[in-house]
Amino acid sequence: KYEDILFAGSGETIDEIGKSATYLLKEDCYAGGDVIVFSPKSANSLFLSYFLNFGEGRKKLRELGQGQSIVHIYKSDMEDLKLHLPSLLEQNHIVSVLETWDKYVENLNKKIEIKKQIKKGLMQDLLTGRKRLSGYKDKWDIYTIGSVCNLYQPKTITSADVKEFGEYKVYGANGVIGFYDKYNHENKEVIITCRGSTCGTINYTEPKCWITGNAMVATPKNNQLDKDYLFYILNFMNLKSVITGMAQPQITGKDLSPFKLKLPKIEEQKEIAKILIITDIENVELERKLEIIKEQKRFLLNNLITGAIRTPENMQLSDKIGQLRT
């Protein structure tokens, strides 16, 4: 029923058993035989769920695990478990604090998702010419990627050459893979992952880095293509059609060169890229803020549940706990 705590009674490892979740749906449900149901009598069920997953209770529950290939925890052992709990009032305060952070995380996630959809819409409109920027009326022309880009794979260095502590970042098929004491690219470059499970992924490198042969470099030529616009148009395109190979998917410059692009004049490209860059900066800032809030939540969770930080006795709850859950 509502506010019951559900425990995993068995699992393959000691870390799986005894983990719990609070049931917060209004309709009744049924639990299977491997689930232990705990109905709190005079405690805040959400506080207990936090406490039993992260605090002193979690440590004690792990100690109750029995078995080798399948680890079990038993109802009879849990009934005798002794816990040091704060008063119900303080439990309510702690849950209110943690749920405030949860609500903020939820709202930030929604905002980030909205921003992503906005960017997706902007790319669809601006990179296809469906919507034109004010002051631009020139016809868009069709080019092949090979006619406006130099495509090449740099020299590959071995894993032995990639040092853990070096000056310059090494970019491979899956982003940064280490550091090297030399660099083979002076400027920020657009790269395409050209083999492996992430084949077709488009990234930017930092200036002064080593790019390996697992990543193809795409460099604009003839002043017909802006580098930032190239980054966005490649991300917008579907490169799956030029991927070959099953066991080892790959993209070659020969396959990619004939791919057609419909491009505006370079001045309009730069203006379109500026809009998308601003959108990306906003999204990165929101992601950064989200990580900060999550880290604050982890800090508060650890310290409030263990009693290292105490809530004031006269703390006013900004919202009723039930309203927050709803």
Secondary structure, DSSP 4 states (H G I P E B T S, - for coil): -TT-EEEE-EESSTTTTT-EEE---SS-----TTEEEE--SSS-HHHHHHHHHHSHHHHHHHHT-B-SSSEE--HHHHHT-------HHHHHHHHHHHHHHHHHHHHHHHHHHHHHHHHHHHHHHHTTTSSPPTT--PPPEEEEHHHHEEEE------TTTSBSS-SEEEEETTEEEEEES--SB-S--EEEE-BSTTTT-EEEPPSSBEE-TTEEEEEE-TT-S-HHHHHHHHHHS-GGGG-B-SSS-B--HHHHTT-EEEE--HHHHHHHHHHHHHHHHHHHHHHHHHHHHHHHHHHHHHHHHHTSS---TTPPPSS-HHHHH-
